[in-house]
Amino acid sequence: MAKQKTVQPNYAILFPPSGRRRMEEDFPELADEKEFRGLTRDEVVFAWYYGSFYANKKDNSEKINLCIKAAFIRADGIPSKTADEIIEYKKGNFPQNIYLAINKWKTFDLDARYRAKLIARKTLMHLEKFADYDEDEVDWGKRKQYTDTITSIIKELPGLIQLVESGFGVKEVKAGSSDLNLPLIDMWHNSQKGA
């Protein structure tokens, strides 16, 4: 009897790590995050897949295997980790710094980042169309107004993503604590408790 082949599910990655190894290109703020300092590129990629891309996957051993394959197995099939290290990873025994990086990746809102990238790409396409207009057919005032608008939107995207990921400054406040230095929304909620 022929051995039955198992079919591996295909996962679509809208914006995978560039070249699989350059996470800093997609996430420039990584250089400022202490959780990623001292990690190899492969370890950062592993943590990204585990903490973000496959975060909702229920089968942990399958998730770990997919992450190992994506991060530690080079295109030529040679692993970047030793066999013993791979075994430990498969058991779920990650180094402490990997756990820290995974937890940090969990704070990144990939959906908001993907949508921001799509907005940036769409903006580029619109600007390319502007370059192709015949000078006699263009309302230059409207063109400048539109260009200024989309340029300001693009400038605001990093700040908007940061707000989405940080919860817009909303944080839990223990009863009886001082309202000093609280975000405005927290002060408003505190003022509504007695109303």
FENTA-V369170 format. One line per field, one symbol per residue. psi: psi as a letter, one per 30 degrees, with the letter a starting at -180 (. if undefined). burial: + if it has 9 or more other C-alpha atoms within 8 Angstrom, else -. A space follows every 50 residues. Layout:
psi: ???
burial: ???
This chain:
psi: kkkkkkkkkkkkjeilkkgffiffeeiffeffkfffkfkleeeeeeeeee fdegegkejeeeeeeeeeeeefjlfgfkkflleeeeeeeefgillefeee eeeeeffkjeeeeeeeeeeeeeeeeeeeeeffkkefgkjeeeeeeeeeee eeeeefeeeeeeeefggggklkkkkflkfkglleeeeeeeffef.
burial: ----------------++-+++++-----++----+--+-++++++++++ ++-++-----+-+++-++-+++++-----------+-+++------++++ ++++++--+--+++-+--++--+---+---------------+---+--+ ---+--+---+-+++--------------------++--------
